[in-house]
Amino acid sequence: MSTEPETAEEAGPRTPDRPEVAPGQPDAPGEHHADGDDGTEADTQADGAREADGTTRTTEATQGTEADSADGERNSARTDTTAVAEVSEAEAELAAQRIERERIERRKAGKTSPIESGAKLSGKAADLLAAVRAVEGGEKPASTVFGDSDPAPRRPAPAPGHRPQPAPTPGAPASKTVEAVRGVLAEGGAPDALAPQVAAVLGEGADAVLRKDPWQLLRAGGVRPDQADGFARALLGAGCGPDDERRGRAVAVWLLEQAAVAGHTALELPVLSAALGRQGVPDPDAAVQSTLASGEALVFQDALEEPGAPARREEQPAGQRAERTTEPGGGPQDDEEGLPVRVLVGLERYALAEESLADGLARLVNSLPEEGEESWREAAREVSGAATELVRAVTVHGLVLHTGGEAARAEPAALLHAARTAGLRVFAACHTPDGCHRLAELLGGDAAEQLVGTVAGLLSGAEGPGRDAEGTLELDLLIVLDAPQLDVESAAALVESLPDGGRLVFSGDPSALWSAGPGRVFADLLGVRACPRIVSRTPAPGPIGELVSGIGAGELDQVAAPGKEIVIVPVRDAGEAVHRTVQLVADSVPRALGVPAGQTVVITPGHGGAAGTRALNAALKERLNPGPGQFGGFDPGDRIAYSPAPGRTMPGVVVKADIDGLHLSCTGAAVVVPRDRVAGSVRHGWALTAHQAVGTRWAAAVVVLPGDAVQALSRPWVYTAFGRALRHLSVVHGAEQALARAVAEVPAKPRTTRLQTLLRTQLLSSN
């Protein structure tokens, strides 16, 4: 590496101030904060994760949830009341995922012996309650409590021969409902800007729901329990208190939602109870019990087994899951065979997604057909070199995992080409459009673009093959690249879309950051070891590849960079970091390396702070594209980060704005963002977080490491941030020894999920 300090100017960059929020008032729409133990606040609109009790953890903020929605740093654009005729890709994707969740819920509703909900438990629920208490007391639970599941029905089929079109999303809440909610919010002293969101979440009659239970305000994004408490006191007066049952339920659900923002699909019961206590709930166990009885959350009892250990066949045959229970309890207990168990509480949507994913993977593993094997043998004969092992594994297995860095993408590309040449129906899905373009370049040929698309486009129906008469994708092989970026709901929707006998390859870099959404699908699959894992041995080229490979192994090595591929720029404080970053992007990198500013990305640990994306973007805009920001804070030529859905970021450029909205060019695709959605889904994009940048690469990257962000650093974060550079990497370094410590000692932050338990039950038992 080389060090190339630049001459610093005295004047520092302008840092926009953050608007204050009055105590007891909900934040502005799109602005999330986390309560820290010290009373400080951090931005968390899916771009900063928090612990279940609301305590900000900066490391988790970068690892778990630097999602991509804009957070209210700009004034909202004037709302255009004219409905937009065309359905965007984001709306289509969200609609497709919602339909998939509804289908999964209908499927689960058909299973035997559902848990009854209500203020008191009876029947099966009472039996389950007795069973859990028996487990806690060391006794043997009644054998009649736990029953097998019925087979899942197939999905309804669309009309044969028709490619499914993106479904429109439901319209905005009725203006009458919004106005009624606005009146209730005004009575409670809450910002009326929350009215559309609250009306959409609570539905028709939202005003009555809010009057009856003011803590339902917590369902609106960015509202904290202390703010909901102030709202409730204004509406109910002396009729509310910390021990109110409604408050306990609402806070419990809020904590589970915040856990999902941090990447967890469930929480261990002691963790949830402790978090409730820290939020001022006097009886956490009663609050959990009330939440479960009302059906707002589910509780599970999972056996704790050693990683890789087979499921107990006599107790857990194929298709049977860890059982749901209905009673809070302590930590891990012992079941009737002496094995420890843990009690988890989670929201239904993520529980259903994990169970559906495990079901679908087991179906693929067990449904390989006898016919068509000659085509796969022919595909295997077409391949030589590094991809041979991958192709041979796919020939005989329905589910295969492939790991490797950027250079390893050539192996899935070779598999895709060989399978298509053999006459098989194939498709590859990537996390970002840039990833699709890079894969298509490896494939070559005019038809390459037809074989590659994004995961979001495949799920929405905008990309990929059509569907057959049973509603499944017309594919023999699906390859999913950037697999660590798959959240559990997207993964479940993909797997459920594959036909019996189809083959699935998950390919990705296990050293990279996990998904912005809940779950850690790829890591859980690797941990179960129930299917072949092909490890690529293709080395990463060049000095940057050598540096990033070492970081993945926990070593921050000195790397020779004779062509200034890697430059370290030391700084003393955040102000100097912003100044040096602007110099590098606007002057040093273009002058020394010939890389224009438009092909350079800036990556920093978070959105807030003196060297976060807000401060950096303000300084970079002032230098590179100054303007009044007449279109909701944007001008033509501004670089932006468009977030059509949580966990997805599309870098682009502002083209123009008109009555239809803000016109963007995102990786060559024209996108129109309606005026009323600009403030919530578009932010300036010269500087990004690592989660926003994952899946995309630029000619040059400037990674900013201010001294006040050392707690945000981890090995996956550094690995991902440094790996965004193709030709040149500049590190604006103010973290001193914290960088080396993060690489050597700070792995990915753990996430609580149930997928490994379900996969061991489904896959290992079936094998």
C-alpha positions in Angstrom: 0.0 0.0 0.0 1.1 3.6 -0.4 0.3 6.8 1.5 -0.6 9.9 -0.5 -1.6 12.8 1.8 -3.3 15.7 0.1 -2.9 19.4 0.9 -5.8 20.2 3.3 -7.7 23.4 3.0 -8.8 25.3 6.1 -12.5 25.4 5.3 -14.4 22.3 6.2 -17.4 21.0 4.4 -20.9 22.1 5.3 -22.7 19.5 7.5 -26.5 19.8 7.5 -28.1 20.0 10.9 -30.7 17.4 11.9 -34.1 18.6 12.9 -35.0 18.2 16.5 -38.1 16.2 17.6 -40.1 17.4 20.6 -40.2 15.0 23.5 -43.1 12.7 23.4 -43.6 13.3 19.7 -43.2 10.7 17.0 -40.4 11.3 14.5 -41.1 12.6 11.1 -42.0 10.1 8.5 -39.1 8.0 7.5 -37.0 9.1 10.4 -36.2 6.3 12.9 -34.3 6.6 16.1 -33.1 4.1 18.7 -33.1 4.7 22.4 -29.7 4.2 23.8 -29.1 3.6 27.4 -27.3 6.9 27.6 -30.2 8.7 26.0 -28.6 9.3 22.7 -30.3 8.7 19.4 -29.2 7.0 16.2 -30.9 6.8 12.8 -32.4 3.4 12.1 -34.9 3.5 9.2 -33.6 0.0 8.3 -30.2 1.6 7.9 -29.2 1.2 11.5 -30.0 -1.9 13.5 -30.7 -2.0 17.2 -31.0 -4.5 19.9 -34.4 -5.8 20.8 -34.7 -3.4 23.7 -34.0 -0.4 21.5 -30.4 0.0 22.6 -28.3 1.2 19.7 -25.4 -1.1 18.7 -23.3 0.5 16.0 -21.7 -2.8 14.9 -25.2 -4.2 14.4 -26.2 -1.1 12.5 -23.7 -1.8 9.8 -23.9 -5.6 9.8 -27.6 -6.1 10.2 -29.6 -3.3 8.8 -28.1 -0.5 6.7 -31.2 -0.7 4.6 -31.8 1.8 2.0 -34.9 3.9 2.6 -34.3 7.6 2.9 -35.0 8.9 6.4 -36.5 12.3 6.1 -33.3 14.3 5.8 -35.0 16.3 3.2 -38.3 18.2 3.2 -41.0 16.1 1.7 -41.9 16.9 -1.9 -45.4 18.3 -2.6 -47.9 15.4 -2.8 -49.3 14.9 -6.3 -52.9 13.7 -5.9 -53.0 12.3 -9.4 -52.6 8.5 -9.3 -49.7 7.1 -11.3 -51.0 4.8 -14.0 -48.1 2.5 -14.4 -47.2 0.0 -11.7 -43.5 0.2 -10.8 -41.2 -2.8 -10.5 -41.0 -2.1 -6.7 -44.8 -2.2 -6.3 -45.0 -5.4 -8.4 -42.3 -7.0 -6.3 -44.0 -6.1 -3.0 -47.3 -7.3 -4.4 -45.8 -10.6 -5.4 -44.3 -11.1 -2.0 -47.6 -10.2 -0.3 -49.5 -12.7 -2.5 -46.9 -15.3 -1.6 -47.3 -14.6 2.1 -51.1 -14.8 1.8 -50.6 -18.2 0.0 -48.3 -19.4 2.8 -50.8 -18.3 5.4 -53.7 -20.1 3.7 -51.5 -23.2 3.6 -50.7 -23.0 7.3 -54.4 -22.4 8.1 -55.2 -25.7 6.6 -53.0 -27.6 9.0 -54.6 -29.6 11.9 -55.1 -28.2 15.4 -54.4 -24.5 15.1 -53.6 -22.6 18.3 -56.6 -20.8 19.6 -56.3 -17.2 20.4 -58.1 -15.1 23.0 -57.8 -13.7 26.4 -58.0 -17.2 28.0 -56.6 -20.5 26.7 -58.6 -23.7 26.3 -58.6 -26.9 24.3 -55.4 -27.5 22.4 -53.9 -24.3 23.5 -54.4 -25.3 27.1 -52.8 -28.7 26.4 -49.8 -26.9 24.9 -49.6 -24.7 27.9 -49.6 -27.7 30.2 -46.9 -29.4 28.0 -44.5 -26.4 28.3 -45.0 -26.2 32.0 -44.3 -29.9 32.2 -41.1 -29.5 30.3 -40.0 -26.6 32.6 -40.8 -28.8 35.6 -38.7 -31.7 34.2 -41.8 -33.9 33.5 -42.7 -35.6 30.3 -45.3 -33.6 28.1 -48.5 -35.3 27.1 -48.0 -37.2 23.8 -51.4 -36.0 22.5 -50.3 -32.4 22.3 -48.0 -32.7 19.4 -49.3 -33.8 16.0 -48.0 -34.2 12.5 -48.6 -31.6 9.8 -50.8 -32.2 6.8 -49.2 -32.1 3.4 -49.2 -28.6 1.9 -51.5 -28.0 -1.0 -50.1 -26.8 -4.4 -50.6 -23.2 -5.3 -53.5 -22.1 -7.6 -52.4 -22.2 -11.2 -52.7 -19.2 -13.5 -54.1 -19.7 -17.0 -51.8 -21.9 -19.0 -49.5 -20.2 -21.5 -49.7 -16.7 -20.0 -46.8 -15.0 -18.4 -47.8 -13.6 -15.0 -47.9 -9.8 -14.9 -46.9 -7.7 -11.9 -49.9 -7.3 -9.7 -50.9 -3.8 -8.7 -50.6 -2.8 -5.1 -53.6 -1.7 -3.1 -54.5 2.0 -3.4 -53.7 4.5 -0.8 -56.0 4.6 2.2 -59.2 6.5 1.7 -58.9 10.3 2.3 -61.7 10.1 4.8 -59.8 7.5 6.9 -56.6 9.6 6.7 -58.4 12.8 7.8 -60.1 10.9 10.7 -56.7 9.6 11.8 -55.2 13.1 11.4 -57.8 14.3 13.9 -56.9 11.7 16.5 -53.2 12.4 16.1 -53.8 16.1 16.6 -55.7 15.3 19.9 -52.7 13.3 21.1 -50.1 15.8 20.0 -48.6 13.6 17.3 -47.4 14.9 13.9 -50.2 14.8 11.4 -47.7 13.7 8.8 -48.0 10.2 10.3 -51.7 10.0 9.3 -51.3 8.3 5.9 -48.9 5.7 7.3 -51.1 4.9 10.3 -54.2 4.7 8.1 -52.5 2.3 5.8 -51.2 0.1 8.6 -54.4 0.0 10.7 -56.8 0.0 7.7 -60.4 1.2 7.7 -61.5 2.5 11.0 -58.0 3.3 12.0 -59.1 6.3 14.0 -61.3 4.1 16.2 -58.5 1.6 16.7 -56.1 4.3 17.7 -58.6 5.8 20.2 -59.2 2.4 21.7 -55.5 1.5 21.8 -53.2 4.5 21.4 -50.1 2.3 21.6 -51.0 1.0 18.1 -49.2 4.2 17.0 -46.0 2.0 17.4 -46.9 0.3 14.2 -45.9 3.4 12.3 -42.3 3.5 11.4 -40.0 5.7 13.5 -42.3 5.9 16.6 -40.7 4.9 19.9 -42.4 3.6 23.0 -41.8 6.8 25.0 -43.4 8.8 22.2 -46.3 6.4 22.1 -46.6 6.7 25.9 -47.0 10.5 25.5 -49.6 10.1 22.8 -51.5 7.6 25.0 -51.4 9.9 28.1 -52.8 12.8 26.0 -55.7 10.6 24.8 -56.5 8.5 27.9 -55.3 10.8 30.7 -55.2 8.9 34.0 -56.7 5.8 32.4 -53.3 4.6 31.2 -50.1 3.5 32.9 -47.0 1.3 32.5 -49.0 -1.8 33.5 -51.6 -1.3 30.8 -52.1 -4.6 29.0 -52.4 -2.8 25.7 -49.0 -1.2 26.2 -47.4 -4.5 27.0 -48.7 -6.1 23.8 -47.8 -3.2 21.6 -44.3 -2.9 23.0 -43.7 -6.7 22.6 -44.7 -6.5 19.0 -42.6 -3.4 18.5 -39.5 -5.2 20.0 -40.0 -8.1 17.6 -40.3 -5.8 14.7 -37.1 -4.0 15.7 -35.4 -7.4 16.1 -36.4 -8.1 12.5 -34.9 -4.8 11.4 -31.7 -6.1 13.1 -31.9 -9.3 11.1 -33.5 -11.7 13.7 -36.5 -13.8 12.7 -37.3 -14.5 16.3 -36.1 -13.7 19.8 -35.3 -16.1 22.7 -37.9 -15.6 25.4 -35.5 -14.5 28.1 -34.1 -11.8 25.7 -37.6 -10.6 24.9 -38.6 -10.5 28.6 -35.5 -8.6 29.5 -36.1 -6.1 26.7 -39.7 -5.6 27.9 -38.4 -4.9 31.4 -36.0 -2.3 30.1 -38.9 -0.6 28.3 -40.7 -0.2 31.6 -43.2 -3.1 31.3 -43.7 -4.2 35.0 -44.7 -7.8 34.2 -42.8 -9.0 31.0 -44.1 -12.5 31.3 -47.7 -11.4 31.4 -47.1 -9.1 28.5 -45.7 -11.9 26.4 -48.6 -14.2 27.4 -51.1 -11.5 26.3 -49.3 -11.0 23.0 -49.3 -14.8 22.3 -53.0 -15.2 23.3 -54.0 -12.3 21.0 -52.3 -14.0 18.1 -49.9 -11.2 17.4 -46.9 -13.4 17.9 -46.1 -17.1 18.0 -43.9 -19.1 20.4 -41.8 -22.1 19.5 -39.9 -24.8 21.4 -36.8 -25.9 19.5 -34.5 -28.6 20.4 -30.9 -27.5 20.8 -28.6 -30.0 19.0 -25.0 -29.9 18.1 -24.4 -28.4 14.7 -24.6 -31.1 12.1 -26.2 -33.7 14.4 -29.0 -35.6 12.8 -32.5 -35.1 14.0 -34.0 -37.7 16.3 -35.8 -39.9 13.8 -38.2 -41.5 16.2 -39.4 -38.1 17.5 -39.0 -35.9 14.5 -39.7 -37.7 11.2 -39.4 -35.9 7.9 -41.9 -33.1 7.6 -42.4 -32.5 11.4 -41.3 -29.2 12.9 -40.3 -28.0 16.3 -43.6 -27.5 18.1 -45.3 -24.2 18.9 -46.1 -23.6 22.5 -48.1 -20.9 24.2 -46.4 -20.2 27.5 -43.4 -18.0 28.4 -40.6 -19.7 30.1 -37.0 -19.3 31.0 -33.9 -20.2 29.1 -33.0 -23.6 27.6 -34.8 -26.5 29.3 -34.5 -30.2 28.9 -37.0 -32.3 27.0 -38.1 -35.9 27.7 -34.8 -37.3 26.3 -32.6 -34.9 28.2 -31.8 -32.7 25.2 -31.9 -28.9 25.9 -34.6 -26.8 24.2 -35.0 -23.1 23.7 -38.2 -21.1 23.6 -38.4 -18.5 20.9 -41.0 -15.9 20.1 -41.5 -14.4 16.7 -43.8 -12.7 14.3 -45.9 -15.0 12.2 -44.8 -13.7 8.8 -41.1 -14.7 9.4 -42.1 -18.0 11.1 -44.2 -18.9 8.1 -41.4 -17.9 5.7 -38.8 -20.0 7.5 -41.1 -23.0 7.6 -42.1 -22.6 3.9 -38.4 -22.3 2.9 -37.4 -25.5 4.8 -40.4 -27.3 3.2 -39.5 -26.1 -0.3 -35.8 -27.0 0.0 -36.7 -30.5 1.2 -39.0 -30.9 -1.7 -36.3 -30.0 -4.2 -33.8 -32.4 -2.5 -36.3 -35.3 -2.7 -37.9 -34.7 -6.1 -35.1 -35.3 -8.6 -36.7 -37.1 -11.6 -35.3 -40.2 -13.4 -36.0 -38.7 -16.8 -33.8 -36.0 -18.3 -30.5 -37.3 -16.7 -28.9 -37.7 -20.1 -29.2 -33.9 -20.6 -27.4 -33.3 -17.4 -24.7 -35.7 -18.3 -24.3 -33.9 -21.6 -24.0 -30.6 -19.7 -21.3 -32.1 -17.5 -19.3 -33.1 -20.6 -19.5 -29.5 -21.9 -17.5 -28.2 -18.9 -13.8 -28.4 -18.0 -11.6 -26.6 -15.5 -12.7 -25.0 -12.3 -16.4 -25.4 -13.0 -16.3 -29.2 -13.4 -16.9 -30.0 -9.8 -19.9 -27.6 -9.6 -21.5 -29.1 -12.7 -21.0 -32.7 -11.5 -22.6 -31.8 -8.2 -25.7 -30.2 -9.9 -26.0 -33.3 -12.1 -26.9 -35.5 -9.1 -28.3 -33.2 -6.5 -31.3 -30.9 -6.4 -29.7 -28.4 -4.0 -26.0 -27.3 -4.2 -24.1 -24.5 -2.5 -21.3 -22.7 -4.2 -18.9 -20.3 -2.3 -16.3 -17.9 -3.6 -15.5 -14.3 -4.3 -16.0 -12.1 -7.4 -13.6 -14.2 -9.5 -15.6 -17.4 -8.7 -18.7 -16.0 -10.6 -17.1 -17.6 -13.7 -18.0 -21.0 -12.4 -21.8 -20.5 -12.2 -21.6 -18.7 -15.5 -20.0 -21.9 -17.0 -22.7 -24.0 -15.5 -25.4 -21.8 -16.9 -23.9 -21.9 -20.4 -23.4 -25.7 -20.3 -26.9 -26.4 -19.1 -28.4 -24.1 -21.8 -26.3 -25.7 -24.5 -27.6 -29.1 -23.4 -31.2 -27.9 -24.0 -32.1 -27.3 -20.3 -34.3 -24.4 -19.2 -32.0 -22.2 -17.1 -31.9 -18.8 -15.4 -29.6 -16.9 -13.1 -30.7 -14.2 -10.5 -28.4 -11.6 -9.0 -29.0 -9.1 -6.2 -28.4 -6.0 -8.4 -28.6 -4.9 -12.0 -24.8 -4.4 -12.0 -24.3 -8.0 -10.9 -26.5 -9.1 -13.8 -24.4 -7.1 -16.3 -21.2 -8.6 -14.9 -22.5 -12.1 -15.2 -23.9 -11.4 -18.7 -20.4 -10.3 -19.8 -19.0 -13.6 -18.6 -21.6 -15.5 -20.6 -21.2 -13.4 -23.8 -23.5 -13.7 -26.8 -26.7 -11.9 -27.7 -28.9 -14.2 -25.6 -26.9 -13.7 -22.4 -29.2 -10.9 -21.1 -32.2 -13.2 -21.5 -30.7 -15.7 -19.1 -29.9 -13.3 -16.3 -32.0 -11.0 -14.1 -32.4 -9.7 -10.6 -34.1 -11.6 -7.7 -36.6 -8.8 -7.4 -37.4 -8.9 -11.1 -37.8 -12.6 -11.1 -40.2 -12.5 -8.1 -42.3 -9.7 -9.6 -42.6 -11.4 -13.0 -40.8 -8.5 -14.8 -37.8 -10.8 -15.6 -37.1 -14.4 -16.1 -39.2 -17.3 -17.6 -42.9 -17.7 -17.7 -44.9 -20.0 -15.4 -46.4 -23.3 -16.2 -50.0 -24.5 -15.6 -49.2 -25.1 -12.0 -48.0 -21.6 -11.4 -44.3 -22.6 -11.1 -41.4 -21.2 -13.0 -40.6 -23.1 -16.2 -37.1 -23.9 -15.2 -34.8 -27.0 -14.9 -32.1 -25.0 -13.1 -32.1 -21.7 -11.1 -28.8 -20.2 -10.0 -29.0 -17.5 -7.4 -25.8 -15.4 -7.1 -25.1 -13.0 -4.2 -26.9 -15.6 -2.0 -25.8 -14.0 1.3 -28.1 -11.0 0.4 -31.2 -13.2 0.4 -33.6 -12.5 3.3 -35.8 -15.3 4.4 -39.0 -14.0 2.7 -37.4 -13.6 -0.7 -35.7 -17.0 -0.4 -39.0 -18.7 0.5 -40.8 -17.0 -2.4 -38.0 -18.2 -4.8 -38.0 -21.8 -3.6 -41.8 -22.0 -3.6 -41.7 -20.9 -7.3 -39.6 -23.8 -8.4 -41.1 -27.0 -9.9 -40.7 -30.5 -8.5 -37.5 -31.9 -10.0 -35.9 -28.5 -10.5 -32.4 -27.8 -9.4 -31.3 -24.9 -7.3 -27.8 -23.5 -6.8 -27.1 -20.9 -4.2 -23.8 -19.1 -5.0 -22.1 -16.4 -3.0 -19.3 -15.1 -0.8 -19.8 -16.1 2.8 -17.4 -13.4 4.0 -19.6 -10.6 2.7 -22.3 -8.8 4.7 -25.6 -10.6 5.3 -28.9 -9.5 4.0 -30.4 -6.2 5.1 -33.7 -8.1 5.8 -34.4 -10.7 8.5 -32.6 -14.0 8.3 -29.3 -15.4 7.3 -30.4 -18.0 4.7 -27.0 -18.8 3.1 -25.1 -19.0 6.4 -27.8 -21.3 7.9 -27.6 -23.6 4.8 -23.8 -23.8 5.1 -24.1 -24.5 8.8 -26.5 -27.4 8.3 -24.2 -29.2 5.8 -27.1 -31.2 4.4 -26.2 -30.7 0.7 -23.0 -30.5 -1.3 -20.9 -27.4 -0.9 -18.5 -26.6 -3.7 -15.7 -24.2 -2.7 -14.2 -22.2 -5.5 -10.4 -22.2 -5.7 -10.2 -19.3 -8.2 -8.0 -16.6 -6.7 -9.0 -13.0 -6.7 -6.7 -11.0 -9.1 -4.6 -8.0 -8.4 -3.6 -6.1 -5.2 -7.1 -5.3 -4.3 -8.1 -9.0 -4.6 -5.1 -10.0 -2.5 -6.0 -7.5 0.2 -9.7 -8.5 0.3 -8.9 -12.2 0.4 -6.7 -11.6 3.4 -9.4 -9.7 5.2 -11.8 -12.6 4.6 -9.3 -14.8 6.4 -9.0 -12.3 9.3 -5.7 -10.8 8.3 -5.1 -7.1 7.3 -1.9 -7.6 5.3 0.4 -5.1 3.6 0.0 -5.5 -0.1 2.3 -4.2 -2.8 0.4 -1.8 -5.1 2.9 -0.5 -7.6 0.2 1.1 -9.7 -1.4 2.9 -6.8 -4.2 0.4 -6.7 -4.4 1.0 -2.9 -3.8 4.3 -1.2 -4.1 5.1 2.5 -5.0 8.7 3.4 -4.6 9.3 7.2 -6.9 11.9 8.8 -7.2 13.3 12.4 -11.0 13.9 12.7 -14.3 13.6 10.9 -14.1 17.1 9.4 -10.8 16.3 7.8 -12.1 13.0 6.6 -15.0 14.7 4.7 -12.6 17.3 3.2 -10.1 14.6 2.0 -12.9 12.5 0.6 -14.1 15.3 -1.6 -10.6 16.0 -2.8 -10.1 12.3 -3.7 -13.3 12.0 -5.6 -13.3 15.4 -7.4 -9.6 15.8 -8.1 -7.0 13.2 -7.0 -8.5 10.0 -8.4 -9.5 11.5 -11.8 -6.2 13.3 -12.2 -3.9 10.4 -11.1 -5.8 7.4 -12.4 -8.2 8.8 -15.1 -11.2 7.5 -13.2 -14.0 10.2 -13.5 -15.9 11.2 -10.4 -19.1 9.5 -11.7 -17.3 6.1 -11.5 -16.1 6.5 -8.0 -18.2 5.5 -4.9 -17.7 6.7 -1.4 -18.5 4.1 1.4 -18.9 5.0 5.1 -20.2 3.1 8.1 -23.5 5.0 8.6 -25.9 7.7 7.5 -25.5 10.0 10.6 -22.5 11.6 12.2 -20.0 14.1 11.0 -18.6 11.8 8.3 -21.8 9.8 7.5 -23.5 9.7 4.2 -25.5 12.9 4.8 -22.5 15.0 5.5 -20.5 13.5 2.7 -23.3 13.8 0.2 -23.9 17.4 1.1 -20.2 18.2 0.6 -19.9 16.2 -2.6 -23.0 17.8 -4.1 -21.7 21.2 -3.3 -18.5 20.4 -5.1 -19.6 18.2 -8.0 -23.2 19.4 -8.8 -24.2 22.5 -6.9 -27.8 23.6 -7.2 -30.9 24.7 -5.3 -32.4 21.3 -5.0 -35.6 22.5 -6.5 -37.1 19.0 -6.9 -37.5 17.8 -3.3 -33.8 18.5 -2.7 -32.6 17.2 -6.0 -31.2 18.7 -9.2 -30.6 17.1 -12.6 -27.2 15.4 -12.6 -27.3 14.5 -8.9 -26.2 11.0 -8.1 -28.8 9.2 -6.1 -29.6 5.9 -4.3 -33.1 4.8 -5.0 -34.6 2.2 -2.6 -37.8 0.7 -4.2 -38.1 -1.7 -1.2 -36.3 -2.2 2.1 -33.0 -4.0 1.5 -32.6 -2.9 -2.1 -30.6 0.0 -3.5 -30.3 1.1 -7.1 -27.6 3.7 -7.7 -28.5 6.2 -10.4 -28.7 9.8 -11.6 -31.5 12.4 -11.6 -32.6 13.1 -15.1 -35.5 15.6 -14.6 -38.7 16.1 -12.7 -42.2 16.8 -13.8 -45.8 16.3 -12.8 -45.3 12.5 -12.9 -42.5 12.6 -10.4 -38.7 12.4 -10.2 -37.1 10.8 -13.4 -34.0 8.7 -12.7 -31.6 6.6 -14.7 -30.6 3.6 -12.7 -28.0 1.3 -14.4 -29.4 2.3 -17.7 -33.1 1.7 -16.8 -35.5 4.6 -16.7 -37.4 4.9 -13.4 -40.1 7.4 -12.4 -40.6 7.9 -8.6 -44.0 9.5 -7.8 -43.7 12.9 -6.1 -45.2 11.6 -2.8 -42.6 8.8 -2.6 -39.4 10.8 -3.3 -38.7 11.7 0.3 -39.1 8.2 1.5 -37.2 6.3 -1.2 -34.6 8.5 -2.8 -31.4 10.0 -1.2 -28.3 11.4 -2.6 -25.9 8.7 -3.6 -22.3 9.9 -4.0 -21.8 8.3 -0.6 -23.4 5.0 0.4 -23.3 2.6 3.3 -21.7 -0.9 2.7 -25.2 -2.5 2.7 -26.3 -0.1 0.0 -23.2 -0.8 -2.0 -23.2 -4.6 -1.8 -23.7 -6.4 -5.1 -22.4 -3.4 -7.1 -18.8 -2.6 -8.1 -17.2 0.7 -9.2 -14.0 1.5 -11.0 -12.8 3.3 -7.8 -13.9 3.3 -4.2 -13.1 5.7 -1.4 -13.8 4.0 2.0 -14.1 6.5 4.9 -13.2 5.3 8.4 -13.6 8.2 10.8 -12.4 7.7 14.4 -16.0 8.0 15.8 -17.2 5.0 13.8 -14.8 2.4 15.1 -17.6 0.5 16.9 -19.3 0.0 13.5 -16.4 -1.9 12.0 -16.4 -5.6 11.6 -14.7 -8.1 9.3 -17.7 -8.5 7.0 -18.1 -4.8 6.8 -14.5 -4.1 5.9 -14.5 -7.0 3.4 -17.6 -5.8 1.7 -16.6 -2.1 1.6 -13.0 -2.8 0.3 -14.3 -5.3 -2.3 -16.5 -2.6 -4.1 -13.4 -1.4 -5.9 -12.4 -2.7 -9.3 -9.3 -0.7 -10.2 -8.5 1.6 -7.2 -9.2 1.7 -3.5 -8.5 4.8 -1.3 -8.9 4.4 2.5 -9.5 7.6 4.4 -8.2 6.3 7.6 -8.9 7.8 11.0 -9.7 4.5 12.9 -6.0 3.8 13.8 -5.6 0.3 15.2 -9.4 -0.3 15.4 -9.4 -1.4 11.7 -6.9 -4.2 12.2 -8.7 -5.3 15.4 -12.1 -5.4 13.6 -10.6 -7.5 10.8 -9.0 -9.9 13.2 -11.5 -10.1 16.0 -15.0 -8.9 15.0 -16.9 -11.5 13.0 -20.5 -11.1 11.8 -22.9 -10.3 14.5 -25.1 -13.3 15.4 -28.7 -13.4 14.3 -31.4 -15.5 16.0 -33.2 -17.7 13.4 -35.1 -21.0 13.4 -34.0 -22.1 9.9 -31.1 -24.3 10.9 -33.4 -26.3 13.3 -36.1 -26.6 10.6 -33.5 -27.6 7.9 -32.0 -30.3 10.2 -35.4 -31.7 10.7 -36.4 -31.6 7.0 -33.2 -32.3 5.1 -31.2 -34.5 7.4 -34.2 -36.6 8.3 -35.2 -37.0 4.6 -31.6 -38.1 3.8 
